[in-house]
Amino acid sequence: MDTPINRTTGRNALVVALIVGLVIGGTGVAAALSFTELNTEKISLFGAETASSDLNIKSQDTSVYSEDRMVVRLTAENTDTNNAHEANITVQVLDSSGNVASSISKDASVSSGSQQALTFDFNGQGVAQDYQRTYIIVDQTS
């Protein structure tokens, strides 16, 4: 007498092999997606007509004192000889990826035809460690 073939054992082994294969494949895909660093591309789109600002940045000086402290000094100049103007001036410290590491905003009020010195003191854990450049935004309010 012949022994009967146990078909359920073969099917169970096949199901287990498929599950193990899916788990290994899913883990590989997840690892590939999580370890692949995508480069961020920053673009600026501007398509409007605006009046030029009466406030300009005449000079900028950046001093790095340590990994945790840097100072940016600006001179805002009012080119309008008839009116005083006010603005909100923001200085952003950008890292090597172009991301904003730190940001400080200050209000400036500059008399007609004159200049105003502004100091932005950046203090914080590692604020200057990966410093690459500064980005200055002048938002003229009057």
TORTIFI-746439 format. One record per atom (N, C-alpha, C, O): residue number from 0; chain; atom name; x, y, z. Coordinates in steps of 0.1 Angstrom, whole numbers, plus 5000, padded with zeros to 4 digits. Layout:
<sites>
SITE     i   ch   at     px     py     pz
SITE   NUM    A   CA      X      Y      Z
...
</sites>
This chain:
<sites>
SITE     i   ch   at     px     py     pz
SITE     0    A    N   5008   4988   5000
SITE     0    A   CA   5000   5000   5000
SITE     0    A    C   5009   5012   5000
SITE     0    A    O   5018   5014   5007
SITE     1    A    N   5005   5022   4992
SITE     1    A   CA   5012   5034   4991
SITE     1    A    C   5008   5044   5002
SITE     1    A    O   4996   5044   5006
SITE     2    A    N   5017   5053   5006
SITE     2    A   CA   5014   5063   5016
SITE     2    A    C   5007   5075   5008
SITE     2    A    O   5012   5079   4998
SITE     3    A    N   4997   5080   5014
SITE     3    A   CA   4990   5092   5008
SITE     3    A    C   4999   5104   5008
SITE     3    A    O   5007   5106   5018
SITE     4    A    N   4998   5112   4998
SITE     4    A   CA   5006   5125   4997
SITE     4    A    C   4999   5136   5005
SITE     4    A    O   4987   5138   5004
SITE     5    A    N   5006   5142   5014
SITE     5    A   CA   5000   5153   5022
SITE     5    A    C   5002   5166   5015
SITE     5    A    O   5012   5172   5015
SITE     6    A    N   4991   5171   5009
SITE     6    A   CA   4992   5183   5001
SITE     6    A    C   4991   5195   5009
SITE     6    A    O   4996   5206   5005
SITE     7    A    N   4986   5195   5021
SITE     7    A   CA   4985   5207   5029
SITE     7    A    C   4999   5211   5034
SITE     7    A    O   5001   5223   5036
SITE     8    A    N   5008   5202   5036
SITE     8    A   CA   5021   5206   5041
SITE     8    A    C   5028   5213   5030
SITE     8    A    O   5035   5223   5033
SITE     9    A    N   5027   5210   5017
SITE     9    A   CA   5033   5217   5006
SITE     9    A    C   5027   5231   5005
SITE     9    A    O   5034   5240   5002
SITE    10    A    N   5014   5232   5006
SITE    10    A   CA   5008   5245   5005
SITE    10    A    C   5012   5254   5016
SITE    10    A    O   5014   5266   5014
SITE    11    A    N   5013   5249   5028
SITE    11    A   CA   5017   5257   5040
SITE    11    A    C   5031   5262   5038
SITE    11    A    O   5034   5273   5041
SITE    12    A    N   5040   5253   5033
SITE    12    A   CA   5054   5258   5030
SITE    12    A    C   5054   5269   5020
SITE    12    A    O   5062   5278   5021
SITE    13    A    N   5046   5267   5010
SITE    13    A   CA   5045   5278   4999
SITE    13    A    C   5040   5291   5005
SITE    13    A    O   5045   5301   5001
SITE    14    A    N   5030   5291   5013
SITE    14    A   CA   5024   5303   5019
SITE    14    A    C   5035   5309   5028
SITE    14    A    O   5036   5322   5027
SITE    15    A    N   5041   5302   5036
SITE    15    A   CA   5052   5307   5045
SITE    15    A    C   5063   5313   5036
SITE    15    A    O   5068   5324   5040
SITE    16    A    N   5067   5307   5026
SITE    16    A   CA   5078   5312   5017
SITE    16    A    C   5073   5325   5011
SITE    16    A    O   5081   5334   5010
SITE    17    A    N   5061   5326   5006
SITE    17    A   CA   5056   5338   5000
SITE    17    A    C   5055   5350   5011
SITE    17    A    O   5059   5361   5008
SITE    18    A    N   5051   5347   5023
SITE    18    A   CA   5051   5357   5033
SITE    18    A    C   5065   5362   5037
SITE    18    A    O   5067   5374   5038
SITE    19    A    N   5074   5353   5038
SITE    19    A   CA   5088   5357   5041
SITE    19    A    C   5094   5365   5030
SITE    19    A    O   5100   5375   5032
SITE    20    A    N   5091   5361   5017
SITE    20    A   CA   5095   5369   5006
SITE    20    A    C   5090   5383   5006
SITE    20    A    O   5097   5393   5003
SITE    21    A    N   5077   5384   5009
SITE    21    A   CA   5070   5398   5009
SITE    21    A    C   5076   5406   5020
SITE    21    A    O   5078   5418   5018
SITE    22    A    N   5079   5400   5032
SITE    22    A   CA   5084   5408   5043
SITE    22    A    C   5098   5413   5040
SITE    22    A    O   5102   5424   5042
SITE    23    A    N   5107   5404   5034
SITE    23    A   CA   5120   5408   5030
SITE    23    A    C   5120   5419   5019
SITE    23    A    O   5127   5428   5020
SITE    24    A    N   5111   5417   5009
SITE    24    A   CA   5110   5427   4999
SITE    24    A    C   5105   5440   5004
SITE    24    A    O   5110   5451   5000
SITE    25    A    N   5095   5440   5013
SITE    25    A   CA   5090   5452   5018
SITE    25    A    C   5100   5460   5027
SITE    25    A    O   5101   5472   5027
SITE    26    A    N   5108   5452   5034
SITE    26    A   CA   5118   5458   5042
SITE    26    A    C   5129   5464   5034
SITE    26    A    O   5134   5475   5037
SITE    27    A    N   5132   5458   5023
SITE    27    A   CA   5142   5464   5013
SITE    27    A    C   5137   5477   5007
SITE    27    A    O   5145   5486   5006
SITE    28    A    N   5125   5477   5003
SITE    28    A   CA   5119   5489   4997
SITE    28    A    C   5118   5500   5008
SITE    28    A    O   5122   5512   5005
SITE    29    A    N   5114   5497   5020
SITE    29    A   CA   5114   5507   5030
SITE    29    A    C   5127   5513   5034
SITE    29    A    O   5129   5525   5036
SITE    30    A    N   5137   5504   5034
SITE    30    A   CA   5151   5508   5037
SITE    30    A    C   5156   5517   5025
SITE    30    A    O   5163   5527   5028
SITE    31    A    N   5153   5513   5013
SITE    31    A   CA   5158   5522   5002
SITE    31    A    C   5151   5535   5002
SITE    31    A    O   5158   5545   4999
SITE    32    A    N   5139   5536   5005
SITE    32    A   CA   5132   5549   5006
SITE    32    A    C   5137   5558   5018
SITE    32    A    O   5138   5570   5016
SITE    33    A    N   5139   5551   5029
SITE    33    A   CA   5143   5559   5041
SITE    33    A    C   5158   5563   5040
SITE    33    A    O   5162   5573   5047
SITE    34    A    N   5166   5556   5033
SITE    34    A   CA   5181   5560   5033
SITE    34    A    C   5185   5568   5021
SITE    34    A    O   5196   5572   5020
SITE    35    A    N   5175   5570   5012
SITE    35    A   CA   5178   5578   5000
SITE    35    A    C   5175   5593   5003
SITE    35    A    O   5163   5596   5005
SITE    36    A    N   5185   5601   5003
SITE    36    A   CA   5183   5615   5006
SITE    36    A    C   5180   5622   4993
SITE    36    A    O   5187   5622   4983
SITE    37    A    N   5168   5629   4992
SITE    37    A   CA   5164   5636   4981
SITE    37    A    C   5169   5651   4982
SITE    37    A    O   5167   5657   4993
SITE    38    A    N   5175   5656   4971
SITE    38    A   CA   5179   5670   4972
SITE    38    A    C   5167   5679   4970
SITE    38    A    O   5158   5677   4961
SITE    39    A    N   5166   5689   4979
SITE    39    A   CA   5155   5699   4978
SITE    39    A    C   5160   5710   4969
SITE    39    A    O   5170   5716   4971
SITE    40    A    N   5152   5713   4959
SITE    40    A   CA   5155   5724   4951
SITE    40    A    C   5145   5736   4954
SITE    40    A    O   5133   5734   4953
SITE    41    A    N   5151   5747   4957
SITE    41    A   CA   5143   5759   4961
SITE    41    A    C   5143   5768   4949
SITE    41    A    O   5153   5772   4944
SITE    42    A    N   5131   5773   4945
SITE    42    A   CA   5130   5782   4934
SITE    42    A    C   5122   5794   4939
SITE    42    A    O   5114   5793   4948
SITE    43    A    N   5124   5805   4933
SITE    43    A   CA   5116   5817   4936
SITE    43    A    C   5109   5821   4923
SITE    43    A    O   5115   5824   4913
SITE    44    A    N   5096   5822   4924
SITE    44    A   CA   5088   5827   4912
SITE    44    A    C   5082   5841   4916
SITE    44    A    O   5076   5842   4926
SITE    45    A    N   5085   5850   4907
SITE    45    A   CA   5080   5864   4910
SITE    45    A    C   5076   5870   4896
SITE    45    A    O   5085   5870   4887
SITE    46    A    N   5064   5873   4895
SITE    46    A   CA   5059   5879   4882
SITE    46    A    C   5050   5890   4884
SITE    46    A    O   5039   5891   4877
SITE    47    A    N   5054   5900   4892
SITE    47    A   CA   5045   5912   4894
SITE    47    A    C   5054   5924   4893
SITE    47    A    O   5066   5924   4894
SITE    48    A    N   5047   5935   4890
SITE    48    A   CA   5054   5948   4889
SITE    48    A    C   5052   5955   4903
SITE    48    A    O   5041   5956   4908
SITE    49    A    N   5063   5959   4909
SITE    49    A   CA   5063   5966   4922
SITE    49    A    C   5071   5978   4921
SITE    49    A    O   5081   5979   4913
SITE    50    A    N   5068   5987   4930
SITE    50    A   CA   5076   5999   4930
SITE    50    A    C   5089   5996   4938
SITE    50    A    O   5089   5988   4947
SITE    51    A    N   5100   6002   4934
SITE    51    A   CA   5113   5999   4941
SITE    51    A    C   5112   6005   4955
SITE    51    A    O   5105   6015   4958
SITE    52    A    N   5119   5999   4965
SITE    52    A   CA   5119   6003   4979
SITE    52    A    C   5127   6016   4980
SITE    52    A    O   5137   6017   4974
SITE    53    A    N   5123   6024   4990
SITE    53    A   CA   5131   6036   4993
SITE    53    A    C   5142   6032   5003
SITE    53    A    O   5151   6040   5006
SITE    54    A    N   5140   6021   5009
SITE    54    A   CA   5150   6016   5019
SITE    54    A    C   5159   6006   5013
SITE    54    A    O   5154   5996   5007
SITE    55    A    N   5172   6008   5014
SITE    55    A   CA   5182   5998   5008
SITE    55    A    C   5192   5994   5019
SITE    55    A    O   5194   6002   5028
SITE    56    A    N   5197   5982   5017
SITE    56    A   CA   5208   5978   5026
SITE    56    A    C   5221   5983   5020
SITE    56    A    O   5225   5978   5010
SITE    57    A    N   5227   5993   5027
SITE    57    A   CA   5240   5999   5022
SITE    57    A    C   5252   5990   5025
SITE    57    A    O   5261   5989   5017
SITE    58    A    N   5252   5984   5037
SITE    58    A   CA   5264   5976   5041
SITE    58    A    C   5259   5965   5050
SITE    58    A    O   5249   5966   5057
SITE    59    A    N   5267   5954   5050
SITE    59    A   CA   5265   5942   5058
SITE    59    A    C   5278   5937   5063
SITE    59    A    O   5288   5936   5055
SITE    60    A    N   5278   5933   5076
SITE    60    A   CA   5290   5927   5081
SITE    60    A    C   5286   5916   5090
SITE    60    A    O   5277   5917   5099
SITE    61    A    N   5291   5904   5088
SITE    61    A   CA   5288   5892   5096
SITE    61    A    C   5300   5888   5103
SITE    61    A    O   5311   5885   5097
SITE    62    A    N   5299   5886   5116
SITE    62    A   CA   5310   5881   5125
SITE    62    A    C   5306   5869   5132
SITE    62    A    O   5295   5869   5139
SITE    63    A    N   5313   5858   5130
SITE    63    A   CA   5311   5845   5137
SITE    63    A    C   5320   5844   5149
SITE    63    A    O   5332   5845   5147
SITE    64    A    N   5315   5844   5161
SITE    64    A   CA   5323   5843   5173
SITE    64    A    C   5325   5829   5178
SITE    64    A    O   5335   5826   5184
SITE    65    A    N   5315   5820   5176
SITE    65    A   CA   5316   5806   5180
SITE    65    A    C   5305   5798   5173
SITE    65    A    O   5298   5804   5165
SITE    66    A    N   5304   5785   5175
SITE    66    A   CA   5294   5777   5169
SITE    66    A    C   5280   5782   5173
SITE    66    A    O   5270   5780   5166
SITE    67    A    N   5279   5788   5185
SITE    67    A   CA   5266   5792   5191
SITE    67    A    C   5263   5807   5190
SITE    67    A    O   5253   5811   5195
SITE    68    A    N   5272   5815   5184
SITE    68    A   CA   5270   5829   5184
SITE    68    A    C   5275   5836   5171
SITE    68    A    O   5287   5834   5168
SITE    69    A    N   5267   5844   5165
SITE    69    A   CA   5272   5852   5154
SITE    69    A    C   5264   5865   5154
SITE    69    A    O   5252   5865   5158
SITE    70    A    N   5270   5876   5148
SITE    70    A   CA   5263   5889   5148
SITE    70    A    C   5264   5894   5134
SITE    70    A    O   5274   5894   5127
SITE    71    A    N   5252   5899   5129
SITE    71    A   CA   5251   5905   5116
SITE    71    A    C   5248   5920   5118
SITE    71    A    O   5238   5923   5125
SITE    72    A    N   5256   5928   5112
SITE    72    A   CA   5254   5943   5113
SITE    72    A    C   5250   5948   5099
SITE    72    A    O   5257   5945   5089
SITE    73    A    N   5239   5956   5099
SITE    73    A   CA   5235   5962   5086
SITE    73    A    C   5233   5977   5088
SITE    73    A    O   5232   5982   5099
SITE    74    A    N   5234   5983   5076
SITE    74    A   CA   5231   5998   5076
SITE    74    A    C   5220   5999   5066
SITE    74    A    O   5222   5997   5054
SITE    75    A    N   5208   6004   5071
SITE    75    A   CA   5197   6007   5062
SITE    75    A    C   5197   6021   5058
SITE    75    A    O   5199   6030   5066
SITE    76    A    N   5196   6023   5045
SITE    76    A   CA   5197   6037   5039
SITE    76    A    C   5183   6041   5033
SITE    76    A    O   5178   6033   5025
SITE    77    A    N   5179   6053   5036
SITE    77    A   CA   5166   6058   5030
SITE    77    A    C   5171   6067   5019
SITE    77    A    O   5177   6078   5021
SITE    78    A    N   5167   6063   5007
SITE    78    A   CA   5171   6071   4995
SITE    78    A    C   5161   6082   4992
SITE    78    A    O   5164   6090   4983
SITE    79    A    N   5150   6082   4999
SITE    79    A   CA   5140   6092   4997
SITE    79    A    C   5144   6104   5005
SITE    79    A    O   5145   6104   5017
SITE    80    A    N   5147   6116   4999
SITE    80    A   CA   5152   6128   5006
SITE    80    A    C   5140   6136   5011
SITE    80    A    O   5143   6146   5018
SITE    81    A    N   5128   6132   5009
SITE    81    A   CA   5117   6140   5013
SITE    81    A    C   5109   6134   5025
SITE    81    A    O   5102   6141   5032
SITE    82    A    N   5109   6121   5026
SITE    82    A   CA   5100   6114   5036
SITE    82    A    C   5108   6104   5044
SITE    82    A    O   5118   6097   5039
SITE    83    A    N   5104   6102   5056
SITE    83    A   CA   5110   6091   5065
SITE    83    A    C   5102   6079   5061
SITE    83    A    O   5091   6079   5057
SITE    84    A    N   5109   6067   5063
SITE    84    A   CA   5102   6055   5059
SITE    84    A    C   5105   6044   5070
SITE    84    A    O   5115   6045   5077
SITE    85    A    N   5096   6035   5072
SITE    85    A   CA   5097   6024   5081
SITE    85    A    C   5097   6011   5074
SITE    85    A    O   5091   6010   5063
SITE    86    A    N   5103   6001   5080
SITE    86    A   CA   5104   5988   5074
SITE    86    A    C   5106   5977   5085
SITE    86    A    O   5111   5980   5095
SITE    87    A    N   5101   5965   5081
SITE    87    A   CA   5105   5954   5090
SITE    87    A    C   5116   5947   5082
SITE    87    A    O   5114   5942   5071
SITE    88    A    N   5127   5945   5089
SITE    88    A   CA   5139   5939   5083
SITE    88    A    C   5142   5926   5089
SITE    88    A    O   5143   5925   5102
SITE    89    A    N   5142   5915   5081
SITE    89    A   CA   5145   5902   5086
SITE    89    A    C   5158   5897   5081
SITE    89    A    O   5161   5898   5069
SITE    90    A    N   5166   5891   5090
SITE    90    A   CA   5179   5885   5086
SITE    90    A    C   5177   5870   5089
SITE    90    A    O   5174   5866   5100
SITE    91    A    N   5179   5862   5079
SITE    91    A   CA   5179   5847   5081
SITE    91    A    C   5192   5842   5079
SITE    91    A    O   5200   5845   5069
SITE    92    A    N   5196   5833   5088
SITE    92    A   CA   5209   5825   5086
SITE    92    A    C   5206   5812   5079
SITE    92    A    O   5198   5804   5084
SITE    93    A    N   5212   5810   5068
SITE    93    A   CA   5210   5798   5060
SITE    93    A    C   5221   5788   5062
SITE    93    A    O   5233   5792   5062
SITE    94    A    N   5218   5775   5062
SITE    94    A   CA   5228   5765   5063
SITE    94    A    C   5232   5760   5050
SITE    94    A    O   5228   5766   5040
SITE    95    A    N   5241   5750   5049
SITE    95    A   CA   5246   5746   5036
SITE    95    A    C   5236   5740   5027
SITE    95    A    O   5238   5739   5014
SITE    96    A    N   5224   5736   5032
SITE    96    A   CA   5213   5731   5023
SITE    96    A    C   5204   5742   5019
SITE    96    A    O   5195   5740   5011
SITE    97    A    N   5206   5754   5024
SITE    97    A   CA   5198   5766   5020
SITE    97    A    C   5186   5767   5029
SITE    97    A    O   5177   5775   5027
SITE    98    A    N   5185   5759   5040
SITE    98    A   CA   5174   5759   5050
SITE    98    A    C   5177   5770   5060
SITE    98    A    O   5189   5774   5063
SITE    99    A    N   5166   5776   5065
SITE    99    A   CA   5168   5787   5075
SITE    99    A    C   5171   5780   5088
SITE    99    A    O   5163   5773   5094
SITE   100    A    N   5183   5784   5093
SITE   100    A   CA   5188   5778   5106
SITE   100    A    C   5182   5787   5118
SITE   100    A    O   5179   5782   5128
SITE   101    A    N   5182   5800   5115
SITE   101    A   CA   5177   5810   5125
SITE   101    A    C   5172   5822   5118
SITE   101    A    O   5177   5825   5107
SITE   102    A    N   5163   5830   5125
SITE   102    A   CA   5158   5842   5118
SITE   102    A    C   5155   5852   5129
SITE   102    A    O   5149   5849   5140
SITE   103    A    N   5158   5865   5126
SITE   103    A   CA   5155   5876   5135
SITE   103    A    C   5149   5887   5127
SITE   103    A    O   5154   5891   5116
SITE   104    A    N   5138   5893   5132
SITE   104    A   CA   5132   5905   5126
SITE   104    A    C   5132   5917   5135
SITE   104    A    O   5131   5916   5147
SITE   105    A    N   5134   5929   5129
SITE   105    A   CA   5135   5941   5136
SITE   105    A    C   5128   5952   5128
SITE   105    A    O   5128   5952   5116
SITE   106    A    N   5121   5961   5135
SITE   106    A   CA   5116   5973   5128
SITE   106    A    C   5126   5984   5127
SITE   106    A    O   5134   5986   5137
SITE   107    A    N   5126   5991   5116
SITE   107    A   CA   5135   6002   5114
SITE   107    A    C   5128   6014   5110
SITE   107    A    O   5118   6013   5102
SITE   108    A    N   5131   6026   5115
SITE   108    A   CA   5125   6038   5111
SITE   108    A    C   5137   6047   5107
SITE   108    A    O   5145   6051   5115
SITE   109    A    N   5138   6051   5094
SITE   109    A   CA   5149   6058   5089
SITE   109    A    C   5144   6072   5084
SITE   109    A    O   5135   6073   5076
SITE   110    A    N   5150   6082   5089
SITE   110    A   CA   5147   6096   5085
SITE   110    A    C   5150   6098   5070
SITE   110    A    O   5158   6091   5064
SITE   111    A    N   5144   6108   5064
SITE   111    A   CA   5146   6111   5050
SITE   111    A    C   5161   6114   5047
SITE   111    A    O   5168   6122   5054
SITE   112    A    N   5166   6107   5037
SITE   112    A   CA   5180   6109   5033
SITE   112    A    C   5191   6104   5043
SITE   112    A    O   5202   6109   5041
SITE   113    A    N   5187   6096   5052
SITE   113    A   CA   5197   6092   5062
SITE   113    A    C   5199   6077   5063
SITE   113    A    O   5193   6070   5055
SITE   114    A    N   5206   6073   5073
SITE   114    A   CA   5209   6058   5075
SITE   114    A    C   5207   6054   5089
SITE   114    A    O   5207   6063   5098
SITE   115    A    N   5204   6041   5091
SITE   115    A   CA   5203   6036   5105
SITE   115    A    C   5211   6023   5106
SITE   115    A    O   5209   6014   5097
SITE   116    A    N   5219   6021   5116
SITE   116    A   CA   5226   6009   5119
SITE   116    A    C   5217   6000   5127
SITE   116    A    O   5211   6003   5136
SITE   117    A    N   5217   5987   5123
SITE   117    A   CA   5210   5976   5129
SITE   117    A    C   5219   5965   5133
SITE   117    A    O   5228   5961   5125
SITE   118    A    N   5217   5959   5144
SITE   118    A   CA   5225   5947   5148
SITE   118    A    C   5216   5936   5151
SITE   118    A    O   5207   5937   5159
SITE   119    A    N   5219   5924   5146
SITE   119    A   CA   5211   5912   5148
SITE   119    A    C   5221   5902   5154
SITE   119    A    O   5230   5897   5148
SITE   120    A    N   5218   5899   5167
SITE   120    A   CA   5227   5890   5175
SITE   120    A    C   5220   5876   5176
SITE   120    A    O   5210   5874   5182
SITE   121    A    N   5226   5867   5169
SITE   121    A   CA   5221   5853   5168
SITE   121    A    C   5228   5845   5179
SITE   121    A    O   5240   5843   5178
SITE   122    A    N   5221   5840   5189
SITE   122    A   CA   5226   5831   5199
SITE   122    A    C   5218   5819   5200
SITE   122    A    O   5205   5820   5200
SITE   123    A    N   5224   5808   5200
SITE   123    A   CA   5216   5795   5200
SITE   123    A    C   5225   5783   5198
SITE   123    A    O   5236   5785   5191
SITE   124    A    N   5221   5772   5202
SITE   124    A   CA   5229   5760   5200
SITE   124    A    C   5232   5757   5186
SITE   124    A    O   5223   5754   5178
SITE   125    A    N   5245   5758   5182
SITE   125    A   CA   5249   5755   5168
SITE   125    A    C   5244   5764   5157
SITE   125    A    O   5245   5761   5146
SITE   126    A    N   5240   5777   5161
SITE   126    A   CA   5234   5786   5151
SITE   126    A    C   5244   5789   5140
SITE   126    A    O   5241   5791   5128
SITE   127    A    N   5257   5790   5143
SITE   127    A   CA   5267   5793   5133
SITE   127    A    C   5275   5781   5128
SITE   127    A    O   5285   5782   5120
SITE   128    A    N   5272   5769   5133
SITE   128    A   CA   5280   5757   5130
SITE   128    A    C   5280   5754   5115
SITE   128    A    O   5290   5751   5109
SITE   129    A    N   5268   5755   5109
SITE   129    A   CA   5266   5751   5095
SITE   129    A    C   5263   5764   5087
SITE   129    A    O   5257   5762   5076
SITE   130    A    N   5267   5775   5092
SITE   130    A   CA   5264   5788   5085
SITE   130    A    C   5270   5789   5071
SITE   130    A    O   5282   5786   5070
SITE   131    A    N   5262   5792   5061
SITE   131    A   CA   5267   5794   5048
SITE   131    A    C   5266   5808   5043
SITE   131    A    O   5275   5814   5037
SITE   132    A    N   5254   5814   5045
SITE   132    A   CA   5251   5828   5040
SITE   132    A    C   5239   5833   5048
SITE   132    A    O   5232   5826   5055
SITE   133    A    N   5237   5846   5046
SITE   133    A   CA   5225   5853   5052
SITE   133    A    C   5216   5857   5041
SITE   133    A    O   5220   5860   5030
SITE   134    A    N   5203   5858   5044
SITE   134    A   CA   5193   5862   5035
SITE   134    A    C   5186   5874   5042
SITE   134    A    O   5181   5872   5053
SITE   135    A    N   5185   5885   5035
SITE   135    A   CA   5180   5897   5041
SITE   135    A    C   5167   5901   5034
SITE   135    A    O   5166   5902   5022
SITE   136    A    N   5156   5903   5042
SITE   136    A   CA   5143   5907   5036
SITE   136    A    C   5139   5920   5042
SITE   136    A    O   5139   5922   5054
SITE   137    A    N   5137   5930   5033
SITE   137    A   CA   5133   5943   5037
SITE   137    A    C   5118   5945   5032
SITE   137    A    O   5115   5945   5020
SITE   138    A    N   5109   5946   5042
SITE   138    A   CA   5095   5948   5040
SITE   138    A    C   5091   5962   5044
SITE   138    A    O   5089   5965   5056
SITE   139    A    N   5091   5971   5034
SITE   139    A   CA   5089   5985   5037
SITE   139    A    C   5074   5987   5041
SITE   139    A    O   5065   5983   5033
SITE   140    A    N   5071   5993   5052
SITE   140    A   CA   5058   5994   5057
SITE   140    A    C   5052   6008   5055
SITE   140    A    O   5040   6010   5055
SITE   141    A    N   5061   6018   5054
SITE   141    A   CA   5056   6032   5051
SITE   141    A    C   5067   6040   5044
SITE   141    A    O   5065   6051   5040
</sites>
